[in-house]
Amino acid sequence: MKFGSHSISGDIYLTGYLLALFLSIVFTFILVKAIRRSNALTRFLNQLPISAGKNVSPFGGVPVILSFLITLWGLYISGAVDPGNRYLLLVLTAGIGLMFVLGIFDDIYHFSAKWKLAVQSFIAIILYYAGFQIERIGGFLELGQLSIVFTILWIVGITNSINLLDGMDGLAAGVVFFSCLTLVFVYMERDIIEASFLAVILAGSTLGFLFFNFPPAKIILGDTGSLPLGLLVALITLLPLNQGNTDEIYYLIPVITLLIPIMDTTFAFFRRIFKGISPLSQDTEHFHHRLMKLGFSSVNTICLLFGIGLYFDLSAMVPVFNINLIPNFIPIYFIFIIANVTGFVLWLRHLEKKRRHDRP
């Protein structure tokens, strides 16, 4: 099933962003105030794994997802979004709803990683048959029957990479916000309407929440927020492929904008395997954990990781505005990425080694 493409005016882009931002701020403020009151509900919430003894409000995903969906459907019902997008909106809402429910139950009952992975894969299969598919890579490699495998890996991988970043206040929401901004520039430059519009609205919803989530956080995402947020980012990056935009740039840009969570998840996967433990287990060796062990504050850690992310985002803009560079640029750019990632890891290990040496 192919999703159609229909024009959306610049005024509607701005309206969607501002409305999502406003609703997110209002909903988050209300939730923070409501849950901080002393009643049976707050006492129950404080006992959940998501709270973990923190003096912050859980379930921050509720205002983020609500503001996104209300804005999206509000603009559709008002006629600002073409009726031809109805099927796309229904599929998005169904996928987000399923992942949202999984997040709520996980925050309450703390499911095992294998069970969560199974449910996420099931949701990814539904979305695959609904139209979100990776059918080819560039113009040279048809995936055929492997299409569903690559699609599930992408959806589940991105969803969990954002989820893993949620171990520090402000990090997951910030990475999603900056990723959305980058995707907006890329897709608008290429006249990819629906994906850029969804990224604009998600940027507004995420930024409104980020005001309350930045350290010291008053509210946290939890799986209720990080899982559907990760899913949304994955689907936004798959949408151009469904609409026939299969140039290499549409595979490169999502990887670059999400390089920090992808890199962190990849290292975590192999690190656990080399240690002889389950790759789905949890540890405290993610980049943000390691930086904080080195003495970086929460704010400094987040700003450093944001800065690295923006550095890669800006570097990826080079081929976007110079399309003739793409054929020769991508191989060179991957070498550039590998060199920079290697440099960052070596710098981090150098600091850790120096700290162990200086420790009395």
KOLTORTI-717876 format. One record per residue (C-alpha): residue number from 1; residue in one letter; x, y, z. Coordinates in steps of 0.02 Angstrom, whole numbers. Layout:
// KOLTORTI-717876
 num residuo     xx     yy     zz
 NUM       a      X      Y      Z
...
//
This chain:
// KOLTORTI-717876
 num residuo     xx     yy     zz
   1       m      0      0      0
   2       k     71    167    -55
   3       f     37    326     42
   4       g    -11    471    -69
   5       s     72    642    -66
   6       h    -33    798    -51
   7       s     18    980    -37
   8       i     20   1069    131
   9       s     48   1257    141
  10       g    186   1337    242
  11       d     58   1417    358
  12       i     -6   1245    406
  13       y    170   1187    446
  14       l    192   1334    564
  15       t     19   1311    638
  16       g     51   1126    669
  17       y    218   1161    754
  18       l    151   1299    866
  19       l     -8   1204    911
  20       a     89   1046    955
  21       l    213   1149   1057
  22       f     73   1239   1151
  23       l    -26   1080   1187
  24       s    129    989   1245
  25       i    175   1127   1367
  26       v     -3   1136   1436
  27       f    -27    948   1451
  28       t    143    922   1530
  29       f    116   1063   1655
  30       i    -53    991   1704
  31       l     19    816   1725
  32       v    166    878   1831
  33       k     48    974   1946
  34       a    -81    835   1957
  35       i     37    692   1998
  36       r    132    793   2128
  37       r    -23    805   2236
  38       s    -37    680   2377
  39       n   -174    554   2341
  40       a   -199    368   2309
  41       l   -146    386   2127
  42       t     20    470   2166
  43       r     59    344   2303
  44       f     28    204   2177
  45       l    136    288   2045
  46       n    280    315   2166
  47       q    290    127   2193
  48       l    310     87   2007
  49       p    479     39   1931
  50       i    472    194   1821
  51       s    480    309   1972
  52       a    629    217   2049
  53       g    627    329   2201
  54       k    641    488   2099
  55       n    545    643   2149
  56       v    481    670   1973
  57       s    318    634   1882
  58       p    313    478   1774
  59       f    218    446   1611
  60       g    286    598   1521
  61       g    244    512   1357
  62       v     60    549   1385
  63       p     69    737   1348
  64       v    194    712   1206
  65       i     90    583   1113
  66       l    -76    670   1151
  67       s    -14    838   1086
  68       f     52    754    928
  69       l   -107    658    889
  70       i   -227    799    935
  71       t   -132    919    824
  72       l   -124    796    680
  73       w   -307    747    685
  74       g   -364    923    727
  75       l   -283    991    569
  76       y   -356    846    469
  77       i   -533    873    534
  78       s   -520   1061    504
  79       g   -477   1028    321
  80       a   -299   1093    333
  81       v   -233    919    290
  82       d   -293    836    130
  83       p   -423    696    154
  84       g   -310    584     49
  85       n   -197    568    202
  86       r   -331    482    304
  87       y   -258    307    283
  88       l    -85    367    333
  89       l   -154    450    490
  90       l   -251    294    536
  91       v    -99    182    518
  92       l     10    301    618
  93       t   -119    316    756
  94       a   -141    128    767
  95       g     46     96    775
  96       i     75    234    903
  97       g    -73    173   1006
  98       l     -9     -5   1014
  99       m    167     50   1062
 100       f     95    173   1188
 101       v     -5     34   1273
 102       l    150    -76   1278
 103       g    245     68   1360
 104       i    112     95   1493
 105       f    106    -89   1540
 106       d    296    -99   1542
 107       d    308     52   1658
 108       i    183    -30   1775
 109       y    233   -214   1767
 110       h    415   -202   1707
 111       f    409   -334   1569
 112       s    561   -436   1519
 113       a    664   -375   1371
 114       k    620   -530   1269
 115       w    434   -504   1294
 116       k    446   -321   1244
 117       l    548   -367   1091
 118       a    416   -494   1038
 119       v    275   -368   1051
 120       q    376   -233    961
 121       s    412   -355    820
 122       f    226   -395    807
 123       i    185   -210    794
 124       a    322   -189    662
 125       i    248   -332    559
 126       i     77   -247    563
 127       l    154    -84    505
 128       y    252   -174    369
 129       y     95   -243    291
 130       a     10    -74    313
 131       g    139      5    197
 132       f    296     50    294
 133       q    425    -53    201
 134       i    608    -52    151
 135       e    598   -134    -20
 136       r    766    -82    -92
 137       i    926      7    -44
 138       g    964    143   -169
 139       g    939     99   -350
 140       f   1049    -55   -351
 141       l    990   -180   -218
 142       e    816   -257   -217
 143       l    781   -338    -49
 144       g    641   -454   -106
 145       q    590   -572     34
 146       l    717   -492    149
 147       s    616   -331    145
 148       i    513   -378    297
 149       v    670   -425    395
 150       f    756   -259    359
 151       t    597   -163    399
 152       i    570   -250    566
 153       l    752   -225    613
 154       w    740    -39    572
 155       i    576     -9    666
 156       v    623   -112    819
 157       g    803    -50    817
 158       i    761    135    812
 159       t    621    114    940
 160       n    738     31   1064
 161       s    884    148   1030
 162       i    776    295   1084
 163       n    714    193   1232
 164       l    892    158   1289
 165       l    934    344   1284
 166       d    799    378   1412
 167       g    918    337   1553
 168       m    959    521   1577
 169       d    840    668   1595
 170       g    818    765   1433
 171       l    928    655   1325
 172       a    800    552   1228
 173       a    680    698   1203
 174       g    823    812   1149
 175       v    893    689   1024
 176       v    719    663    948
 177       f    693    852    937
 178       f    857    886    847
 179       s    833    735    735
 180       c    662    800    684
 181       l    733    971    643
 182       t    864    892    530
 183       l    735    783    444
 184       v    624    935    416
 185       f    763   1026    323
 186       v    804    872    219
 187       y    626    827    172
 188       m    568   1004    138
 189       e    717   1032     24
 190       r    663    877    -74
 191       d    475    918    -70
 192       i    433    765     34
 193       i    277    837    112
 194       e    201    713    233
 195       a    365    659    315
 196       s    422    839    341
 197       f    250    887    410
 198       l    250    743    535
 199       a    428    789    588
 200       v    375    970    617
 201       i    231    919    729
 202       l    337    794    825
 203       a    471    927    851
 204       g    341   1041    930
 205       s    271    904   1042
 206       t    445    852   1099
 207       l    509   1028   1131
 208       g    360   1071   1241
 209       f    397    919   1349
 210       l    585    952   1348
 211       f    560   1114   1445
 212       f    504   1007   1594
 213       n    619    859   1560
 214       f    785    951   1552
 215       p    890    925   1710
 216       p    835    939   1845
 217       a    683    853   1771
 218       k    508    878   1837
 219       i    442    734   1731
 220       i    515    584   1640
 221       l    464    498   1479
 222       g    465    318   1537
 223       d    429    181   1411
 224       t    258    261   1390
 225       g    346    401   1297
 226       s    512    333   1233
 227       l    438    182   1142
 228       p    305    276   1039
 229       l    429    419   1010
 230       g    557    298    940
 231       l    423    216    833
 232       l    368    384    764
 233       v    545    430    714
 234       a    566    261    629
 235       l    403    280    532
 236       i    441    459    479
 237       t    605    400    404
 238       l    519    254    315
 239       l    380    360    240
 240       p    487    436     99
 241       l    538    259     46
 242       n    355    209     32
 243       q    324    361    -80
 244       g    461    312   -202
 245       n    607    414   -136
 246       t    742    280   -134
 247       d    900    381   -166
 248       e   1045    341    -50
 249       i   1021    507     41
 250       y    858    443    118
 251       y    953    301    201
 252       l   1103    406    250
 253       i   1014    552    334
 254       p    910    449    459
 255       v   1066    354    511
 256       i   1163    516    538
 257       t   1024    607    632
 258       l   1006    455    747
 259       l   1191    414    754
 260       i   1207    435    943
 261       p   1067    312    989
 262       i   1115    192    848
 263       m   1298    195    899
 264       d   1257    176   1084
 265       t   1138     30   1051
 266       t   1262    -57    937
 267       f   1404    -43   1062
 268       a   1290   -103   1202
 269       f   1236   -255   1100
 270       f   1413   -315   1062
 271       r   1480   -265   1234
 272       r   1356   -381   1319
 273       i   1390   -523   1197
 274       f   1578   -510   1229
 275       k   1543   -514   1416
 276       g   1445   -675   1393
 277       i   1279   -600   1448
 278       s   1116   -574   1357
 279       p   1122   -429   1232
 280       l    948   -383   1294
 281       s   1006   -360   1474
 282       q   1032   -190   1554
 283       d   1193   -109   1612
 284       t   1264     61   1658
 285       e   1395     72   1521
 286       h   1301    181   1398
 287       f   1389    340   1341
 288       h   1293    452   1460
 289       h   1331    337   1607
 290       r   1516    334   1565
 291       l   1526    523   1549
 292       m   1442    549   1717
 293       k   1562    424   1798
 294       l   1702    536   1733
 295       g   1631    681   1832
 296       f   1526    767   1699
 297       s   1366    843   1766
 298       s   1197    795   1692
 299       v   1186    960   1598
 300       n   1365    949   1532
 301       t   1339    768   1477
 302       i   1181    811   1382
 303       c   1257    966   1303
 304       l   1409    866   1247
 305       l   1303    729   1167
 306       f   1188    860   1088
 307       g   1341    948   1019
 308       i   1406    787    942
 309       g   1237    752    867
 310       l   1223    927    792
 311       y   1399    911    723
 312       f   1348    757    624
 313       d   1180    833    576
 314       l   1264    986    501
 315       s   1394    880    410
 316       a   1254    777    332
 317       m   1177    936    260
 318       v   1318    947    132
 319       p   1246    822      7
 320       v   1068    878     41
 321       f   1097   1048    -38
 322       n   1226    984   -164
 323       i   1142    834   -246
 324       n   1283    811   -372
 325       l   1399    763   -230
 326       i   1297    611   -176
 327       p   1374    471   -285
 328       n   1552    505   -227
 329       f   1508    582    -59
 330       i   1428    434     30
 331       p   1579    315     32
 332       i   1691    457     90
 333       y   1563    510    219
 334       f   1554    337    297
 335       i   1743    342    318
 336       f   1722    513    398
 337       i   1590    443    518
 338       i   1697    292    565
 339       a   1848    404    597
 340       n   1748    523    707
 341       v   1662    385    805
 342       t   1829    299    833
 343       g   1903    464    892
 344       f   1761    491   1015
 345       v   1775    314   1087
 346       l   1965    327   1104
 347       w   1947    497   1189
 348       l   1820    424   1310
 349       r   1931    275   1350
 350       h   2080    391   1374
 351       l   1984    492   1503
 352       e   1928    333   1592
 353       k   2105    264   1595
 354       k   2172    430   1661
 355       r   2039    434   1797
 356       r   2083    258   1854
 357       h   2268    305   1857
 358       d   2237    464   1957
 359       r   2123    380   2081
 360       p   2214    355   2249
//
